[in-house]
Amino acid sequence: MNIIEVNHLMKQYGETEVLKGVNLAVRKGEVFGFIGHNGAGKSTFIHTITGIINKSSGNFNLLGVSDKYLNKVKSKIGVMPDVSNLYENMKGIQFLQYMGGLVGDNRSKEEYKSLMKDVGLEGMGKKKIKSYSFGMKKKICIAQALLGNPELIILDEPTSGLDPESAIKIRNLVAGLQKKGKTILLTSHNLDEIERISDRVGILSDGLIKKLGTPQQLKEKVDDGICIAVRTKPVLAKKDIQELSARLKIDVIFDEIKKGFSMLQVTSEEDIPTISKELIESGVHLYEIKVEHRSLEDVFMNA
């Protein structure tokens, strides 16, 4: 079952097209990473499917319900708000109780304290939100998104501004929510984080989904050769690699020198032993050679 289904979704402001016909399906129970450059349209997409702004054309379904009847399922959707929308003169626990009341969340005060602990705000319930750091405000926004026991949870940059320990706790929280059967749409500029916790990833670029698949599938589609890192003495420079390529009559491309390694691109893994043999026979001291596996960042930069 798809929790989110989007078909040819368009959003236009005057002559400016922000969403240019987005097609997307997010499956029940998955963590879906949604990434894109600043200005790609991520926030516009989220605001459109949650009813904050109106679409220009196209259609979408959430939780099996057409966008025409979105109000019927809004109580089953948890959206992380922007920190600027917090009521800063309220105490943390008071704020969650108030917002929980609006969505019919009838948990006890102790359960609200437990929720604050889950997002890393243990002991902060009696302090006013205006005294919170930016990272703490992000955490209470995540807590707000979890009120009402939603089936679909939309988290926009949940770990930006958090220290590493807090970011790990939030990632663990997301994993725990998924185990409970929740569906999570997650945006982040931390591509390593997206790669770690997302079942599938969609890359939004210029108002369209340009790439879609599991992190592994996307990395396998990067088609600009195989990257290898070579550590030698002397360190191989661009001229050395050009001469090596000419001698072996294979394509070896020099990228850069990075932390003592010469970063190269070759066409096939079969080129690696050939290069190793040639370097050794030519008197170069070869200490290490390894394949540099593609990252989601490589995919993102090629989108």
C-alpha positions in Angstrom: 0.0 0.0 0.0 1.2 3.5 -0.8 0.8 6.1 1.9 1.7 9.0 -0.4 0.8 9.0 -4.1 1.5 12.0 -6.2 0.7 12.4 -9.9 1.9 15.2 -12.1 1.8 17.7 -9.2 2.4 21.3 -10.2 2.8 24.5 -8.3 3.2 27.8 -10.0 3.7 31.3 -8.6 2.9 33.8 -11.4 5.3 32.8 -14.2 7.5 30.8 -11.9 7.0 27.0 -11.9 8.3 25.5 -8.6 6.9 22.0 -9.0 6.8 21.0 -12.7 4.9 17.7 -12.6 6.1 15.6 -9.6 5.3 11.9 -9.6 6.1 10.0 -6.4 4.9 7.1 -4.3 5.9 6.4 -0.7 5.1 3.0 0.6 3.6 2.1 4.0 6.2 1.6 6.7 9.2 3.0 4.9 11.6 5.8 5.7 11.7 7.9 2.5 14.6 10.3 2.1 13.6 13.4 0.2 16.5 15.6 -0.9 17.4 18.4 -3.2 19.3 21.6 -3.5 18.1 24.8 -1.8 15.3 26.1 -3.9 14.6 22.7 -5.6 11.0 22.8 -4.3 11.1 20.4 -1.2 9.3 22.8 1.1 6.7 23.7 -1.5 6.1 20.0 -2.1 5.6 19.3 1.6 3.3 22.4 2.1 1.2 21.3 -0.9 0.6 17.7 0.1 -0.2 18.8 3.6 -2.7 21.5 2.5 -0.8 24.5 3.7 -0.7 25.9 0.1 -2.9 25.0 -2.9 -1.6 23.0 -5.8 -1.8 24.5 -9.3 -2.6 21.2 -11.0 -2.2 17.4 -10.7 -3.4 15.3 -7.8 -2.3 13.4 -4.8 -3.6 10.8 -2.3 -2.5 10.6 1.4 -3.4 7.5 3.4 -5.6 6.3 0.5 -7.7 9.5 0.5 -7.8 12.0 -2.4 -6.5 15.5 -1.9 -10.1 16.7 -2.3 -10.8 15.2 1.1 -7.5 15.9 2.8 -9.2 17.1 6.0 -10.4 13.6 6.6 -6.9 12.3 7.2 -5.1 15.4 8.6 -5.4 14.0 12.1 -3.3 11.0 11.0 -0.4 13.1 9.7 2.3 14.5 11.9 4.3 17.4 10.5 7.4 18.9 12.1 6.8 22.7 12.3 9.4 25.4 11.8 11.0 26.5 15.1 9.7 30.1 14.4 6.1 28.8 15.0 6.7 27.7 18.6 5.0 29.5 21.5 8.1 30.5 23.3 6.5 31.8 26.5 5.1 28.4 27.2 7.0 25.7 29.2 8.0 22.7 27.2 5.5 20.2 28.8 2.8 22.9 28.8 3.3 23.5 25.1 3.1 19.8 24.2 -0.1 19.3 26.3 -1.7 22.3 24.6 -0.8 21.1 21.1 -1.8 17.6 22.0 -5.2 18.8 23.1 -5.7 20.3 19.7 -5.2 16.9 18.0 -7.0 14.8 20.6 -3.9 13.4 22.2 -5.1 12.2 25.6 -1.9 10.9 27.1 -1.0 11.5 30.7 1.5 14.1 32.0 4.0 11.3 32.6 3.6 10.1 29.1 4.3 13.6 27.8 7.5 13.6 30.0 8.4 10.3 28.4 7.9 11.8 24.9 10.3 14.7 25.8 12.8 12.1 27.0 12.5 10.2 23.7 13.5 13.3 21.7 16.3 14.2 24.1 14.6 16.9 26.2 14.5 15.0 29.6 14.3 17.5 32.5 13.4 20.5 30.2 9.6 20.2 30.6 9.4 23.0 33.2 11.6 25.5 31.3 10.2 28.0 28.9 10.8 27.3 25.3 12.4 30.8 24.8 15.3 29.5 27.0 15.9 26.5 24.8 18.9 26.4 22.4 18.1 26.1 18.7 18.8 22.3 18.9 16.4 21.9 21.8 13.7 23.8 19.8 14.2 21.4 16.9 13.7 18.5 19.3 10.4 19.9 20.7 9.2 20.4 17.1 9.9 16.7 16.5 7.9 15.9 19.6 5.0 18.0 18.3 5.0 16.0 15.0 4.5 12.8 17.0 1.4 14.0 18.9 -1.8 12.2 18.1 0.0 8.9 17.1 0.1 9.8 13.4 0.5 7.1 10.7 2.5 9.4 8.4 5.2 11.6 9.9 6.9 14.3 7.9 10.2 15.5 9.4 11.9 18.5 7.7 15.6 18.7 8.6 15.2 17.1 12.0 18.8 16.9 13.0 20.2 20.2 11.6 21.7 22.2 14.4 21.9 19.2 16.7 25.1 17.9 18.3 26.3 14.4 17.1 24.9 12.6 20.1 21.5 14.2 19.8 21.5 13.5 16.0 22.2 9.8 16.7 19.3 9.7 19.2 16.9 11.2 16.6 18.0 8.6 14.1 17.3 5.9 16.6 13.9 7.5 17.3 13.1 7.4 13.6 14.2 3.7 13.4 11.9 2.9 16.4 9.0 4.7 14.8 9.4 2.6 11.6 9.4 -0.6 13.7 6.0 0.5 15.0 4.7 0.7 11.4 5.0 4.4 10.9 5.7 5.9 7.5 8.3 8.7 7.6 9.1 11.3 4.9 12.4 12.8 5.9 14.3 15.7 4.4 17.9 16.5 5.3 21.0 18.2 3.9 23.1 15.5 5.7 23.3 13.0 2.9 25.2 10.5 5.0 22.3 10.5 7.4 19.8 10.0 4.6 21.8 7.1 3.2 22.0 5.4 6.6 18.3 5.5 7.6 16.3 5.7 4.3 14.8 2.7 2.6 14.5 4.7 -0.6 15.5 8.2 -1.7 14.0 10.7 -4.1 16.1 13.5 -5.5 14.1 16.6 -6.4 15.9 18.9 -8.9 14.4 21.8 -10.9 10.9 20.9 -9.8 11.0 17.3 -10.8 12.0 13.9 -9.2 15.2 13.3 -11.2 16.4 10.1 -9.4 14.5 7.5 -7.3 15.5 4.2 -5.7 17.3 2.7 -2.7 20.6 4.3 -1.8 22.4 1.3 -3.2 20.5 1.4 -6.5 21.2 5.1 -6.9 24.9 4.7 -6.2 25.2 1.9 -8.8 23.8 4.2 -11.5 26.6 6.7 -11.2 28.3 6.1 -14.5 31.4 8.2 -14.6 33.9 5.3 -14.1 35.4 3.5 -11.1 37.2 5.7 -8.5 40.4 4.3 -7.0 42.7 5.8 -4.4 46.4 5.0 -4.8 49.1 5.7 -2.1 52.6 5.7 -3.4 56.1 7.1 -3.0 56.5 9.4 -4.8 52.9 10.6 -4.8 51.6 10.4 -8.4 50.7 13.7 -10.0 48.6 14.4 -13.1 51.6 14.2 -15.4 52.5 10.8 -14.0 49.0 9.4 -14.6 48.9 10.8 -18.2 52.2 9.0 -18.9 50.9 5.8 -17.2 47.7 5.9 -19.3 49.6 6.3 -22.5 52.0 3.4 -21.7 49.2 1.0 -20.8 46.8 2.3 -23.5 43.9 2.4 -21.1 41.9 5.3 -19.8 43.2 6.5 -16.4 42.0 9.9 -15.3 43.6 11.9 -12.6 41.2 13.7 -10.2 43.1 15.1 -7.3 45.6 14.4 -4.5 43.6 13.8 -1.3 45.2 13.1 2.1 48.3 11.5 0.4 46.3 9.5 -2.0 46.2 10.0 -5.8 42.5 9.8 -6.7 42.0 8.2 -10.1 39.2 7.1 -12.4 39.4 3.9 -14.4 36.9 2.2 -16.8 37.0 -1.3 -15.3 38.1 -3.1 -12.2 40.3 -5.2 -14.5 42.5 -2.1 -15.0 43.5 -2.1 -11.3 45.9 -5.1 -11.3 47.4 -3.8 -14.6 48.1 -0.4 -13.0 49.5 -2.0 -9.9 51.9 -4.2 -11.9 53.1 -1.3 -14.0 53.7 1.0 -11.0 55.8 -1.7 -9.2 57.8 -2.6 -12.3 58.5 1.1 -12.9 60.1 1.5 -9.5 57.3 3.3 -7.7 56.7 2.2 -4.1 53.1 1.1 -4.0 51.7 1.1 -0.4 48.0 0.9 -0.9 45.4 0.8 -3.7 41.6 0.7 -3.0 38.3 1.2 -4.7 36.5 4.3 -3.5 32.8 3.3 -3.3 30.2 5.8 -4.4 28.3 7.8 -1.9 24.9 9.4 -2.0 26.7 12.7 -2.4 28.1 11.5 -5.7 24.6 10.7 -6.9 23.3 14.0 -5.6 26.0 16.0 -7.5 25.1 14.1 -10.7 21.4 14.7 -10.4 
